[in-house]
Amino acid sequence: MPAVLVHGVPDTYHVWDDVLDHLTRTDVLTLALPGFGCPVPEGFSSTKEEYVDWITARLEGLGSTVDLVGHDWGCALTARVASLRPDLVRTWADGDASVSGAVEWHDLGKIWQTPEVGEQWMAEFDASELSKLLQASGVPAHRAGQTASRLDATMKESILRLYRSAAHVGAEWEIGLANLTSPSLVFWGIADQFEPVERADILAKSVRATNVVRLDSGHWGPVQRPRELADALTQHWESVRA
């Protein structure tokens, strides 16, 4: 019964590196979403539905229920997976992403969703700019640099396609959260610049979460407060075992 961790945007599975250092369990898998630090499969067009199907297939291949964890887009995607296939998920723990029709996209998301404007933004945006953005959000300089170094043309294109498939994702997916039956934990950075912490309670209510953990961080809690997040996950998993 492994734990499966899913990253967000514009990250790769390395967003979990420091969290893994503080976890005692060894049966932990970190998925690499297509296009984010790895190639895109032939015929894969990077829509939100395709990412959900891709994650579902990975879980089906494990042959057991899992402790599913997601951050940012990983949160929204795994929430959808858990609502469609609750039989695959023993526990769910996610944060820093809204799944609500009442919530508007942040300004950057709106730019990425706009044809031509998004392409121009991506063409002018480079690794140094991403590093600055991450550091301004509280990410340590060395981690910001590592994350920025992985931003390439494939990731930029994947981001644009994902966001353009998701203009109304909250309205489309929110109702399905009622089907999520797993014991759930919501974690959130209290200084999240993209998803205000007040939205943590909205998500928690939708999934009937047993606990909400507010991290002393910005949007990137897994990088900024890895020990605290690892402790919260461990307690969540152990509470279900008990």
MARNUNU-101386 format. One record per residue: residue number from 1; residue in three letters; chain; x, y, z of N, C-alpha, C, O in turn. Coordinates in steps of 0.02 Angstrom, whole numbers, plus 50000, padded with zeros to 5 digits. Layout:
REM MARNUNU-101386
  num  residu  chaine    n.x    n.y    n.z   ca.x   ca.y   ca.z    c.x    c.y    c.z    o.x    o.y    o.z
  NUM     ALA       A      X      Y      Z      X      Y      Z      X      Y      Z      X      Y      Z
...
***
This chain:
REM MARNUNU-101386
  num  residu  chaine    n.x    n.y    n.z   ca.x   ca.y   ca.z    c.x    c.y    c.z    o.x    o.y    o.z
    1     MET       A  50042  49941  50000  50000  50000  50000  50044  50062  50000  50054  50093  50052
    2     PRO       A  50071  50081  49943  50120  50136  49940  50087  50204  49946  50027  50212  49939
    3     ALA       A  50129  50254  49960  50108  50324  49955  50130  50348  49886  50185  50334  49863
    4     VAL       A  50086  50386  49853  50101  50412  49786  50093  50488  49788  50040  50514  49805
    5     LEU       A  50147  50522  49770  50150  50595  49774  50150  50625  49704  50187  50603  49660
    6     VAL       A  50107  50676  49694  50099  50706  49628  50113  50781  49632  50084  50816  49673
    7     HIS       A  50158  50804  49590  50179  50874  49591  50132  50918  49552  50083  50895  49523
    8     GLY       A  50147  50984  49553  50106  51033  49517  50145  51068  49463  50189  51040  49431
    9     VAL       A  50127  51132  49453  50154  51174  49398  50185  51237  49427  50154  51269  49470
   10     PRO       A  50244  51256  49405  50287  51227  49354  50342  51183  49384  50401  51197  49376
   11     ASP       A  50321  51133  49419  50368  51090  49456  50379  51023  49421  50350  51009  49369
   12     THR       A  50422  50983  49451  50431  50914  49433  50426  50874  49498  50413  50901  49551
   13     TYR       A  50437  50809  49493  50433  50767  49553  50485  50787  49605  50480  50767  49663
   14     HIS       A  50534  50827  49586  50586  50848  49633  50558  50895  49687  50591  50908  49737
   15     VAL       A  50498  50921  49678  50468  50963  49729  50460  50926  49795  50454  50956  49848
   16     TRP       A  50460  50859  49791  50451  50817  49850  50517  50795  49882  50516  50761  49933
   17     ASP       A  50574  50813  49853  50638  50786  49876  50649  50796  49951  50668  50750  49986
   18     ASP       A  50636  50857  49975  50650  50871  50045  50598  50838  50091  50614  50820  50147
   19     VAL       A  50537  50830  50067  50486  50794  50106  50507  50722  50114  50501  50694  50169
   20     LEU       A  50531  50691  50061  50553  50621  50065  50608  50612  50116  50612  50560  50149
   21     ASP       A  50652  50662  50123  50706  50657  50172  50681  50652  50243  50716  50628  50287
   22     HIS       A  50619  50674  50255  50591  50675  50323  50538  50622  50334  50508  50619  50388
   23     LEU       A  50526  50580  50285  50479  50525  50292  50516  50461  50312  50570  50447  50285
   24     THR       A  50488  50424  50359  50520  50361  50379  50499  50303  50336  50536  50254  50330
   25     ARG       A  50440  50307  50305  50419  50252  50263  50458  50253  50197  50478  50306  50174
   26     THR       A  50468  50195  50169  50508  50189  50108  50466  50171  50047  50492  50171  49991
   27     ASP       A  50402  50156  50057  50359  50137  50001  50325  50199  49972  50264  50204  49971
   28     VAL       A  50366  50246  49949  50340  50309  49923  50361  50317  49850  50420  50310  49833
   29     LEU       A  50312  50332  49807  50325  50343  49737  50309  50416  49720  50258  50443  49741
   30     THR       A  50352  50448  49681  50340  50515  49658  50330  50513  49582  50377  50496  49545
   31     LEU       A  50271  50530  49560  50256  50527  49488  50284  50588  49452  50286  50643  49479
   32     ALA       A  50305  50577  49390  50328  50631  49346  50276  50640  49293  50272  50600  49246
   33     LEU       A  50236  50693  49298  50183  50705  49249  50214  50716  49180  50265  50749  49174
   34     PRO       A  50184  50688  49128  50210  50697  49060  50220  50771  49043  50176  50812  49053
   35     GLY       A  50279  50786  49017  50295  50854  48998  50330  50895  49051  50353  50950  49037
   36     PHE       A  50334  50868  49111  50364  50905  49166  50428  50870  49188  50429  50830  49236
   37     GLY       A  50482  50885  49152  50546  50853  49166  50552  50786  49132  50600  50749  49145
   38     CYS       A  50506  50769  49089  50508  50705  49053  50469  50714  48987  50432  50762  48980
   39     PRO       A  50478  50668  48940  50445  50675  48875  50369  50669  48880  50342  50644  48930
   40     VAL       A  50336  50692  48829  50263  50684  48822  50250  50623  48778  50277  50620  48722
   41     PRO       A  50209  50575  48800  50195  50517  48757  50163  50538  48691  50129  50589  48688
   42     GLU       A  50174  50498  48640  50144  50512  48575  50068  50514  48581  50037  50469  48609
   43     GLY       A  50038  50567  48554  49966  50573  48555  49938  50605  48618  49878  50616  48623
   44     PHE       A  49981  50620  48666  49959  50651  48729  49957  50726  48720  50008  50757  48703
   45     SER       A  49898  50757  48731  49891  50829  48718  49888  50871  48782  49871  50930  48779
   46     SER       A  49903  50841  48839  49913  50878  48902  49851  50914  48927  49856  50967  48957
   47     THR       A  49792  50885  48916  49732  50913  48946  49724  50886  49017  49755  50836  49035
   48     LYS       A  49682  50919  49056  49672  50898  49124  49643  50827  49127  49661  50788  49172
   49     GLU       A  49599  50810  49080  49570  50743  49080  49623  50690  49065  49622  50635  49093
   50     GLU       A  49669  50706  49019  49721  50657  49003  49768  50646  49062  49790  50590  49074
   51     TYR       A  49783  50699  49099  49824  50690  49158  49789  50648  49211  49820  50607  49244
   52     VAL       A  49724  50658  49219  49685  50617  49266  49688  50544  49244  49700  50499  49285
   53     ASP       A  49677  50531  49180  49680  50462  49155  49749  50432  49164  49757  50373  49180
   54     TRP       A  49801  50473  49153  49869  50449  49159  49884  50429  49231  49913  50376  49243
   55     ILE       A  49864  50470  49279  49875  50454  49350  49835  50392  49368  49861  50348  49403
   56     THR       A  49774  50388  49345  49732  50330  49361  49764  50266  49336  49765  50215  49372
   57     ALA       A  49791  50267  49277  49824  50208  49249  49885  50188  49291  49897  50129  49302
   58     ARG       A  49922  50237  49315  49980  50222  49358  49957  50188  49423  49989  50140  49446
   59     LEU       A  49903  50213  49452  49878  50183  49514  49851  50113  49502  49862  50069  49543
   60     GLU       A  49816  50104  49448  49789  50037  49432  49845  49986  49426  49838  49928  49445
   61     GLY       A  49902  50009  49400  49958  49964  49390  49992  49942  49454  50030  49894  49454
   62     LEU       A  49978  49976  49509  50010  49959  49573  49976  49899  49607  50008  49865  49647
   63     GLY       A  49914  49886  49591  49880  49827  49617  49857  49832  49689  49839  49782  49719
   64     SER       A  49856  49893  49718  49831  49902  49786  49807  49973  49794  49822  50017  49753
   65     THR       A  49770  49986  49846  49751  50055  49861  49813  50093  49883  49863  50063  49905
   66     VAL       A  49810  50160  49878  49869  50200  49892  49851  50258  49939  49793  50276  49946
   67     ASP       A  49903  50286  49969  49898  50349  50005  49917  50403  49955  49976  50411  49939
   68     LEU       A  49868  50439  49930  49878  50485  49874  49889  50556  49901  49852  50581  49943
   69     VAL       A  49941  50589  49875  49960  50656  49897  49972  50700  49836  50002  50677  49787
   70     GLY       A  49949  50762  49838  49961  50807  49782  49970  50879  49805  49945  50899  49857
   71     HIS       A  50005  50916  49765  50016  50988  49779  50003  51028  49716  50021  51007  49661
   72     ASP       A  49970  51087  49725  49957  51130  49668  49914  51091  49617  49863  51063  49637
   73     TRP       A  49934  51088  49554  49894  51050  49507  49889  50977  49527  49840  50944  49511
   74     GLY       A  49940  50952  49561  49935  50883  49586  49877  50875  49633  49847  50821  49636
   75     CYS       A  49859  50927  49670  49801  50926  49714  49737  50918  49674  49697  50873  49687
   76     ALA       A  49728  50962  49625  49667  50959  49585  49660  50893  49547  49606  50863  49545
   77     LEU       A  49715  50870  49518  49713  50808  49479  49698  50748  49523  49658  50705  49504
   78     THR       A  49731  50743  49580  49719  50685  49623  49650  50688  49655  49621  50636  49670
   79     ALA       A  49624  50748  49667  49556  50754  49693  49507  50724  49642  49460  50690  49660
   80     ARG       A  49520  50739  49579  49477  50711  49527  49484  50636  49523  49434  50600  49517
   81     VAL       A  49545  50611  49526  49556  50539  49525  49520  50505  49583  49485  50455  49574
   82     ALA       A  49528  50533  49642  49497  50503  49702  49421  50507  49700  49387  50464  49729
   83     SER       A  49394  50557  49666  49321  50562  49661  49293  50514  49609  49236  50490  49616
   84     LEU       A  49332  50501  49556  49309  50455  49504  49324  50382  49521  49285  50337  49504
   85     ARG       A  49380  50370  49556  49402  50302  49572  49419  50296  49646  49477  50285  49664
   86     PRO       A  49370  50304  49690  49384  50298  49762  49410  50229  49782  49440  50221  49835
   87     ASP       A  49399  50180  49739  49423  50112  49754  49499  50108  49751  49528  50060  49777
   88     LEU       A  49532  50157  49720  49605  50156  49714  49640  50193  49770  49701  50188  49777
   89     VAL       A  49603  50229  49811  49633  50276  49859  49615  50259  49931  49556  50260  49949
   90     ARG       A  49666  50244  49971  49654  50231  50042  49647  50296  50080  49600  50305  50118
   91     THR       A  49695  50343  50070  49692  50409  50100  49710  50461  50047  49743  50445  49997
   92     TRP       A  49689  50523  50059  49703  50577  50013  49729  50636  50054  49700  50652  50106
   93     ALA       A  49782  50669  50031  49809  50727  50066  49836  50775  50013  49880  50758  49974
   94     ASP       A  49808  50836  50013  49825  50882  49959  49819  50954  49982  49790  50969  50034
   95     GLY       A  49848  50999  49941  49842  51069  49959  49865  51118  49907  49894  51100  49856
   96     ASP       A  49850  51181  49921  49871  51239  49881  49842  51239  49810  49874  51261  49763
   97     ALA       A  49780  51214  49804  49744  51219  49740  49669  51214  49754  49646  51170  49789
   98     SER       A  49632  51261  49725  49559  51261  49734  49526  51216  49683  49549  51208  49627
   99     VAL       A  49471  51186  49703  49428  51149  49657  49357  51175  49672  49316  51140  49701
  100     SER       A  49345  51236  49650  49282  51270  49666  49262  51315  49609  49302  51353  49583
  101     GLY       A  49199  51310  49590  49173  51352  49537  49167  51425  49557  49159  51468  49515
  102     ALA       A  49171  51438  49622  49165  51507  49647  49232  51544  49647  49234  51604  49661
  103     VAL       A  49285  51510  49631  49352  51539  49634  49378  51555  49564  49375  51513  49519
  104     GLU       A  49403  51615  49555  49432  51636  49491  49505  51614  49487  49540  51606  49537
  105     TRP       A  49528  51604  49425  49598  51590  49415  49641  51649  49435  49619  51707  49429
  106     HIS       A  49701  51635  49459  49748  51689  49473  49770  51721  49407  49759  51693  49353
  107     ASP       A  49800  51781  49412  49817  51820  49353  49862  51783  49304  49853  51787  49243
  108     LEU       A  49911  51746  49332  49956  51710  49288  49920  51655  49250  49932  51644  49191
  109     GLY       A  49874  51621  49284  49834  51570  49251  49793  51599  49193  49786  51567  49141
  110     LYS       A  49766  51658  49203  49726  51690  49150  49770  51707  49090  49748  51701  49032
  111     ILE       A  49831  51728  49103  49877  51742  49048  49891  51678  49008  49888  51679  48947
  112     TRP       A  49906  51624  49043  49921  51561  49010  49861  51534  48971  49870  51498  48921
  113     GLN       A  49801  51551  48992  49741  51527  48958  49723  51567  48896  49679  51549  48858
  114     THR       A  49757  51623  48886  49741  51668  48830  49786  51654  48769  49846  51662  48774
  115     PRO       A  49757  51633  48713  49797  51619  48653  49839  51680  48633  49817  51737  48640
  116     GLU       A  49898  51667  48609  49947  51717  48588  49979  51752  48648  50040  51758  48652
  117     VAL       A  49938  51777  48693  49965  51809  48753  50006  51760  48793  50061  51776  48816
  118     GLY       A  49979  51700  48802  50015  51649  48839  50080  51629  48805  50131  51620  48838
  119     GLU       A  50077  51622  48739  50137  51604  48701  50191  51658  48707  50250  51643  48714
  120     GLN       A  50169  51721  48703  50217  51775  48709  50249  51776  48778  50309  51787  48786
  121     TRP       A  50207  51766  48829  50232  51765  48898  50285  51710  48905  50338  51722  48933
  122     MET       A  50270  51651  48880  50316  51595  48886  50380  51608  48847  50435  51590  48870
  123     ALA       A  50375  51640  48789  50434  51654  48748  50481  51703  48783  50542  51698  48775
  124     GLU       A  50453  51748  48821  50494  51799  48855  50517  51776  48924  50562  51806  48953
  125     PHE       A  50487  51723  48949  50501  51700  49017  50557  51649  49014  50556  51603  48973
  126     ASP       A  50606  51655  49058  50662  51608  49058  50675  51583  49129  50641  51601  49177
  127     ALA       A  50726  51541  49135  50742  51510  49198  50758  51561  49253  50738  51552  49311
  128     SER       A  50794  51614  49235  50812  51663  49286  50750  51698  49314  50748  51713  49374
  129     GLU       A  50701  51710  49271  50639  51742  49293  50600  51695  49339  50572  51717  49389
  130     LEU       A  50598  51631  49322  50564  51583  49365  50598  51578  49433  50565  51576  49484
  131     SER       A  50664  51577  49433  50700  51575  49496  50683  51635  49540  50674  51628  49600
  132     LYS       A  50680  51694  49510  50662  51754  49547  50591  51749  49575  50579  51767  49633
  133     LEU       A  50545  51724  49535  50476  51716  49557  50471  51669  49616  50436  51683  49665
  134     LEU       A  50506  51613  49612  50505  51564  49666  50536  51592  49730  50509  51583  49784
  135     GLN       A  50592  51626  49723  50624  51655  49781  50580  51709  49814  50578  51715  49875
  136     ALA       A  50545  51747  49772  50499  51798  49799  50441  51765  49837  50409  51796  49880
  137     SER       A  50427  51702  49820  50374  51665  49853  50399  51628  49915  50361  51593  49948
  138     GLY       A  50464  51635  49930  50492  51605  49990  50531  51541  49980  50554  51511  50028
  139     VAL       A  50540  51520  49917  50578  51459  49903  50652  51474  49911  50676  51524  49885
  140     PRO       A  50690  51432  49948  50762  51443  49955  50796  51449  49887  50776  51417  49839
  141     ALA       A  50848  51491  49884  50880  51507  49820  50904  51445  49784  50895  51440  49723
  142     HIS       A  50935  51398  49819  50963  51339  49784  50907  51296  49755  50915  51269  49700
  143     ARG       A  50850  51290  49790  50794  51251  49763  50761  51289  49706  50739  51258  49657
  144     ALA       A  50757  51354  49712  50728  51394  49658  50768  51386  49594  50740  51379  49540
  145     GLY       A  50834  51388  49600  50877  51380  49542  50870  51311  49511  50869  51305  49449
  146     GLN       A  50865  51259  49552  50857  51192  49526  50792  51184  49489  50789  51155  49434
  147     THR       A  50738  51210  49518  50673  51206  49486  50673  51244  49420  50648  51219  49370
  148     ALA       A  50700  51304  49421  50702  51345  49361  50741  51313  49304  50725  51321  49246
  149     SER       A  50793  51276  49322  50835  51245  49271  50798  51191  49232  50820  51171  49178
  150     ARG       A  50742  51168  49258  50704  51115  49224  50649  51143  49179  50614  51105  49146
  151     LEU       A  50641  51209  49178  50591  51240  49135  50616  51238  49063  50665  51271  49046
  152     ASP       A  50582  51201  49021  50603  51196  48951  50542  51205  48906  50487  51217  48929
  153     ALA       A  50554  51200  48841  50500  51212  48793  50443  51162  48801  50384  51180  48794
  154     THR       A  50459  51100  48817  50407  51049  48827  50363  51067  48886  50302  51061  48882
  155     MET       A  50394  51088  48941  50354  51107  49000  50311  51168  48985  50253  51170  49005
  156     LYS       A  50339  51217  48951  50300  51277  48935  50238  51259  48894  50184  51283  48908
  157     GLU       A  50248  51217  48844  50191  51197  48802  50140  51157  48842  50080  51165  48833
  158     SER       A  50164  51113  48886  50119  51073  48927  50079  51116  48973  50019  51104  48983
  159     ILE       A  50110  51167  49002  50074  51213  49046  50018  51248  49009  49962  51252  49034
  160     LEU       A  50033  51275  48950  49983  51311  48912  49924  51265  48895  49866  51285  48901
  161     ARG       A  49939  51205  48873  49885  51159  48855  49843  51138  48916  49782  51134  48911
  162     LEU       A  49876  51126  48971  49840  51107  49032  49794  51163  49054  49735  51152  49067
  163     TYR       A  49820  51224  49058  49779  51279  49082  49722  51296  49034  49668  51316  49056
  164     ARG       A  49732  51287  48970  49678  51303  48923  49623  51250  48923  49567  51263  48901
  165     SER       A  49639  51191  48948  49588  51140  48956  49549  51149  49021  49500  51114  49033
  166     ALA       A  49572  51196  49062  49547  51199  49130  49517  51267  49149  49516  51285  49208
  167     ALA       A  49492  51304  49100  49465  51370  49115  49407  51366  49165  49398  51412  49204
  168     HIS       A  49369  51311  49163  49311  51303  49207  49318  51240  49250  49268  51208  49267
  169     VAL       A  49379  51222  49267  49390  51160  49303  49354  51158  49370  49329  51105  49389
  170     GLY       A  49351  51213  49406  49318  51214  49470  49244  51196  49464  49220  51153  49501
  171     ALA       A  49209  51227  49418  49139  51214  49407  49127  51142  49383  49078  51110  49400
  172     GLU       A  49174  51117  49342  49167  51050  49314  49181  50995  49364  49148  50943  49363
  173     TRP       A  49229  51006  49409  49252  50953  49453  49226  50958  49525  49227  50909  49562
  174     GLU       A  49202  51017  49544  49184  51026  49615  49130  50978  49638  49134  50949  49692
  175     ILE       A  49079  50968  49597  49024  50926  49617  49046  50854  49630  49018  50819  49672
  176     GLY       A  49097  50832  49594  49122  50764  49602  49158  50752  49667  49167  50694  49687
  177     LEU       A  49179  50805  49702  49215  50797  49765  49173  50760  49817  49200  50730  49863
  178     ALA       A  49108  50763  49810  49064  50728  49857  49073  50652  49853  49055  50616  49899
  179     ASN       A  49102  50628  49798  49113  50556  49790  49179  50533  49819  49194  50473  49820
  180     LEU       A  49220  50581  49843  49284  50564  49873  49272  50537  49943  49251  50574  49987
  181     THR       A  49285  50473  49954  49268  50440  50017  49327  50429  50063  49318  50408  50120
  182     SER       A  49387  50441  50039  49447  50427  50079  49455  50476  50137  49437  50534  50130
  183     PRO       A  49482  50453  50193  49502  50501  50246  49550  50552  50216  49599  50534  50184
  184     SER       A  49535  50616  50227  49570  50668  50190  49602  50720  50235  49576  50738  50288
  185     LEU       A  49660  50743  50214  49697  50797  50247  49708  50852  50196  49726  50839  50138
  186     VAL       A  49697  50915  50217  49712  50972  50175  49769  51011  50207  49767  51027  50266
  187     PHE       A  49822  51026  50168  49877  51067  50193  49882  51129  50149  49867  51126  50089
  188     TRP       A  49905  51185  50179  49904  51248  50141  49955  51296  50171  49963  51299  50232
  189     GLY       A  49988  51334  50129  50033  51386  50152  49993  51448  50173  49951  51472  50135
  190     ILE       A  50007  51473  50232  49967  51530  50257  49981  51594  50218  49941  51640  50220
  191     ALA       A  50037  51596  50182  50054  51655  50142  50053  51639  50068  50090  51669  50029
  192     ASP       A  50012  51591  50048  50008  51571  49977  49988  51631  49935  49935  51661  49946
  193     GLN       A  50030  51649  49887  50018  51708  49846  49970  51694  49788  49942  51741  49759
  194     PHE       A  49959  51631  49771  49917  51614  49715  49849  51587  49737  49798  51599  49704
  195     GLU       A  49848  51552  49792  49787  51522  49819  49781  51543  49893  49810  51509  49935
  196     PRO       A  49745  51596  49909  49740  51619  49978  49719  51564  50026  49678  51521  50009
  197     VAL       A  49748  51565  50086  49739  51511  50133  49665  51501  50152  49647  51446  50174
  198     GLU       A  49624  51551  50145  49553  51543  50160  49521  51489  50118  49470  51460  50137
  199     ARG       A  49550  51476  50061  49522  51425  50016  49534  51354  50043  49502  51306  50020
  200     ALA       A  49579  51347  50090  49591  51281  50120  49527  51254  50152  49512  51195  50145
  201     ASP       A  49491  51297  50186  49430  51276  50220  49375  51257  50170  49335  51213  50182
  202     ILE       A  49374  51292  50113  49325  51275  50061  49337  51205  50035  49291  51165  50029
  203     LEU       A  49400  51190  50019  49417  51123  49995  49405  51071  50049  49377  51018  50035
  204     ALA       A  49425  51086  50110  49416  51039  50165  49342  51021  50175  49326  50963  50187
  205     LYS       A  49299  51070  50170  49227  51057  50177  49202  51013  50121  49161  50969  50132
  206     SER       A  49226  51026  50060  49203  50988  50002  49221  50915  50006  49183  50872  49984
  207     VAL       A  49280  50900  50035  49303  50830  50039  49293  50800  50108  49313  50743  50121
  208     ARG       A  49262  50839  50153  49250  50816  50222  49316  50796  50255  49322  50742  50285
  209     ALA       A  49365  50840  50249  49432  50825  50276  49431  50818  50351  49395  50854  50386
  210     THR       A  49471  50772  50377  49475  50762  50448  49521  50813  50482  49520  50821  50543
  211     ASN       A  49563  50846  50441  49610  50894  50470  49632  50944  50416  49636  50927  50357
  212     VAL       A  49647  51005  50438  49676  51056  50395  49740  51080  50428  49739  51103  50485
  213     VAL       A  49796  51074  50393  49861  51095  50419  49883  51158  50382  49889  51157  50321
  214     ARG       A  49893  51211  50419  49916  51274  50390  49991  51280  50402  50014  51285  50459
  215     LEU       A  50028  51280  50347  50101  51283  50351  50125  51355  50350  50095  51398  50317
  216     ASP       A  50178  51369  50387  50208  51436  50387  50250  51443  50324  50312  51441  50327
  217     SER       A  50216  51451  50268  50250  51452  50203  50209  51492  50154  50153  51513  50168
  218     GLY       A  50238  51500  50094  50200  51526  50038  50169  51468  50001  50148  51419  50031
  219     HIS       A  50165  51474  49934  50132  51422  49895  50169  51356  49895  50138  51303  49889
  220     TRP       A  50236  51358  49902  50276  51297  49896  50293  51267  49964  50352  51263  49982
  221     GLY       A  50243  51247  50001  50253  51216  50066  50297  51154  50065  50338  51146  50111
  222     PRO       A  50292  51110  50014  50336  51051  50013  50410  51068  50012  50451  51028  50034
  223     VAL       A  50427  51127  49986  50497  51148  49983  50515  51192  50043  50570  51188  50069
  224     GLN       A  50468  51233  50064  50482  51281  50117  50475  51250  50187  50513  51269  50232
  225     ARG       A  50429  51204  50196  50419  51173  50262  50412  51097  50254  50361  51068  50272
  226     PRO       A  50465  51065  50228  50461  50993  50214  50453  50950  50277  50417  50900  50276
  227     ARG       A  50487  50968  50331  50482  50928  50392  50411  50930  50420  50383  50879  50439
  228     GLU       A  50383  50990  50423  50316  50997  50450  50265  50960  50407  50219  50929  50433
  229     LEU       A  50273  50964  50341  50227  50928  50297  50235  50853  50304  50186  50816  50306
  230     ALA       A  50297  50830  50309  50310  50758  50317  50278  50733  50382  50249  50679  50384
  231     ASP       A  50285  50772  50435  50255  50753  50499  50179  50749  50494  50148  50704  50521
  232     ALA       A  50148  50798  50459  50076  50799  50452  50052  50738  50411  50002  50708  50428
  233     LEU       A  50088  50722  50358  50070  50664  50318  50076  50599  50358  50033  50556  50355
  234     THR       A  50130  50594  50396  50141  50534  50436  50085  50525  50487  50059  50470  50496
  235     GLN       A  50066  50578  50521  50012  50575  50569  49946  50556  50536  49906  50518  50563
  236     HIS       A  49936  50583  50477  49874  50567  50439  49872  50493  50422  49821  50461  50434
  237     TRP       A  49926  50467  50395  49927  50396  50377  49920  50351  50439  49885  50301  50437
  238     GLU       A  49955  50369  50492  49953  50327  50553  49884  50329  50586  49863  50280  50616
  239     SER       A  49849  50384  50580  49782  50388  50609  49734  50340  50575  49689  50313  50607
  240     VAL       A  49744  50328  50511  49702  50281  50475  49720  50210  50493  49677  50168  50502
  241     ARG       A  49785  50197  50500  49806  50130  50521  49778  50113  50590  49758  50056  50603
  242     ALA       A  49778  50163  50634  49753  50152  50702  49679  50135  50701  49649  50124  50754
***
